[in-house]
Amino acid sequence: MRALFIGGTGFISAAVSRMAVAQGLELYLLNRGTRTADVPGSHALTADIHRPDDVRAALKDLEFDVVVDWIAYVPRDIERDLALFRHGVTQYVFISSASAYQKPPADYLITEATPLHNPYWQYSRDKIACEERLMRAYREEGFPVTIVRPSMTYDTNLPIALGGWGTYTLADRLLAGRPIIVHGDGSSLWVVTHADDFARGFLGLLGDDRALGQAFHITSDEVLTWNRIYETIAEALGVEARIVHIPSDYIAQVAPEMAGSLLGDKTWSVVFDNSKIKAFVPGFGAVVPFRDGIRRTLAWFAADAGRRHVDASANAEMDRILEAYARAFA
Ligand SMILES: NC(=O)c1ccc[n+]([C@@H]2O[C@H](COP(=O)([O-])OP(=O)(O)OC[C@H]3O[C@@H](n4cnc5c(N)ncnc54)[C@H](OP(=O)(O)O)[C@@H]3O)[C@@H](O)[C@H]2O)c1
């Protein structure tokens, strides 16, 4: 099977790319080539996906059985992909987001039949609009789409709600004994999934024509509280977390840029029913407990100082929220 991944070297997708090569896929990765993730055995195509002429030049007359777009966010990205891949592919996979599921949830247990509705977060509404456009193309043109909705997935990133997504900032704060913010009282339920587990479920869907016109989430069955997530990270670092609980509503007021991600996603208790992916991919079930997975993540950071980027603006924003909250109760 010959596959094209648009992106393919990111937080989730790098693990999937490596496993795809190991499973024998002929894999092409199209990206700008700025990421350092190494995927030996893949073929690199260099182009900015937002520059159609460069993309066509990079793709030449290559044909693919499967195309996965890891970095489509808005309907115009989908129109571009339809124009590029409408003819010839046997499967196109759109990476959506589990944040698209109904908020507030009517039921804590999410299945693929849970309605898609998110009045709080534009990112999620855009993903919903992408899904709707693709399902229309499936119905009207037989476009062979499969939709995958990752929930919070980690490997070379810390799975956190606040603290500098994609950076080492939160770990650095914990090691320095500085306070960290946990939204709410930290007791809401959340699921984090190691990218290797996601990859095994995901790759099981490629080339399966039963998956066309279908949507899936692929998550761990381990359910944690947010307190437990931050405490487990701290334990793995060998320190105690100095947690300050702050209501999500308050954080959203003093830091409006966090409102969508908190009120449209991480504030709510969410647990996933993975029956559907298990039915499609025999033998699938996540096997990496967070306690072990986070140690792998921290070992990856520990191996190279260049990976341990601390985001000064994320740090300053956390301090600003903490100070405002302390003042409010002074
Ligand atoms: N991580 C999560 O917890 C989570 C949860 C829900 C949904 N998702 C979804 O998962 C997807 C992100 O996956 P990811 O975390 O693996 O990716 P990512 O970390 O966002 O990585 C982005 C990838 O795309 C490439 N890229 C970025 N801009 C590009 C451009 N203009 N042209 C060509 N290539 C470009 C990057 O390489 P270069 O920089 O070299 O171009 C890299 O390979 C998104 O659709 C997101 O909505 C993620």
The ligand as a MOL file (V3000), in Angstrom:
LIG
                    3D

  0  0  0     0  0            999 V3000
M  V30 BEGIN CTAB
M  V30 COUNTS 48 52 0 0 0
M  V30 BEGIN ATOM
M  V30 1 N -2.2050 16.1040 19.8180 0
M  V30 2 C -3.4290 16.0050 20.2450 0
M  V30 3 O -3.6430 15.7300 21.4180 0
M  V30 4 C -4.5960 16.1790 19.3010 0
M  V30 5 C -5.8910 16.0340 19.7970 0
M  V30 6 C -6.9580 16.1670 18.9170 0
M  V30 7 C -6.7330 16.4040 17.5770 0
M  V30 8 N -5.4590 16.5470 17.1210 0 CHG=1
M  V30 9 C -5.2570 16.8050 15.6910 0
M  V30 10 O -4.0800 16.1310 15.2560 0
M  V30 11 C -3.4970 16.8720 14.2000 0
M  V30 12 C -2.0850 17.2370 14.5480 0
M  V30 13 O -1.3240 16.0770 14.5460 0
M  V30 14 P 0.1310 16.1300 15.0940 0
M  V30 15 O 0.0450 16.5760 16.5350 0
M  V30 16 O 0.7750 14.8650 14.7900 0 CHG=-1
M  V30 17 O 0.7420 17.2930 14.1830 0
M  V30 18 P 1.5570 18.5520 14.5980 0
M  V30 19 O 2.3800 18.2800 15.7920 0
M  V30 20 O 0.6380 19.7120 14.5400 0
M  V30 21 O 2.5950 18.5700 13.3870 0
M  V30 22 C 2.3940 19.2780 12.2730 0
M  V30 23 C 2.9890 18.5030 11.0710 0
M  V30 24 O 2.5960 19.1560 9.9000 0
M  V30 25 C 3.7310 19.7120 9.2160 0
M  V30 26 N 3.2970 21.0430 8.7570 0
M  V30 27 C 2.8920 22.0920 9.5260 0
M  V30 28 N 2.5270 23.1260 8.7450 0
M  V30 29 C 2.7000 22.7120 7.4530 0
M  V30 30 C 2.4820 23.3320 6.1910 0
M  V30 31 N 2.0240 24.5900 6.0840 0
M  V30 32 N 2.7480 22.6110 5.0720 0
M  V30 33 C 3.2310 21.3550 5.1470 0
M  V30 34 N 3.4400 20.7110 6.3220 0
M  V30 35 C 3.1850 21.3890 7.4690 0
M  V30 36 C 4.8660 19.7100 10.2340 0
M  V30 37 O 6.1460 19.5710 9.6500 0
M  V30 38 P 6.9650 20.8830 9.1290 0
M  V30 39 O 6.9890 21.8660 10.2660 0
M  V30 40 O 8.2990 20.3270 8.7610 0
M  V30 41 O 6.2100 21.4020 7.9420 0
M  V30 42 C 4.4880 18.4280 11.0170 0
M  V30 43 O 4.8140 17.2900 10.2450 0
M  V30 44 C -4.3180 18.1220 14.0230 0
M  V30 45 O -5.2470 17.9250 12.9680 0
M  V30 46 C -5.0250 18.2610 15.3600 0
M  V30 47 O -6.2300 18.9830 15.2260 0
M  V30 48 C -4.3910 16.4480 17.9570 0
M  V30 END ATOM
M  V30 BEGIN BOND
M  V30 1 1 1 2
M  V30 2 2 2 3
M  V30 3 1 2 4
M  V30 4 1 4 5
M  V30 5 2 4 48
M  V30 6 2 5 6
M  V30 7 1 6 7
M  V30 8 2 7 8
M  V30 9 1 8 9
M  V30 10 1 8 48
M  V30 11 1 9 10
M  V30 12 1 9 46
M  V30 13 1 10 11
M  V30 14 1 11 12
M  V30 15 1 11 44
M  V30 16 1 12 13
M  V30 17 1 13 14
M  V30 18 2 14 15
M  V30 19 1 14 16
M  V30 20 1 14 17
M  V30 21 1 17 18
M  V30 22 2 18 19
M  V30 23 1 18 20
M  V30 24 1 18 21
M  V30 25 1 21 22
M  V30 26 1 22 23
M  V30 27 1 23 24
M  V30 28 1 23 42
M  V30 29 1 24 25
M  V30 30 1 25 26
M  V30 31 1 25 36
M  V30 32 1 26 27
M  V30 33 1 26 35
M  V30 34 2 27 28
M  V30 35 1 28 29
M  V30 36 1 29 30
M  V30 37 2 29 35
M  V30 38 1 30 31
M  V30 39 2 30 32
M  V30 40 1 32 33
M  V30 41 2 33 34
M  V30 42 1 34 35
M  V30 43 1 36 37
M  V30 44 1 36 42
M  V30 45 1 37 38
M  V30 46 2 38 39
M  V30 47 1 38 40
M  V30 48 1 38 41
M  V30 49 1 42 43
M  V30 50 1 44 45
M  V30 51 1 44 46
M  V30 52 1 46 47
M  V30 END BOND
M  V30 END CTAB
M  END
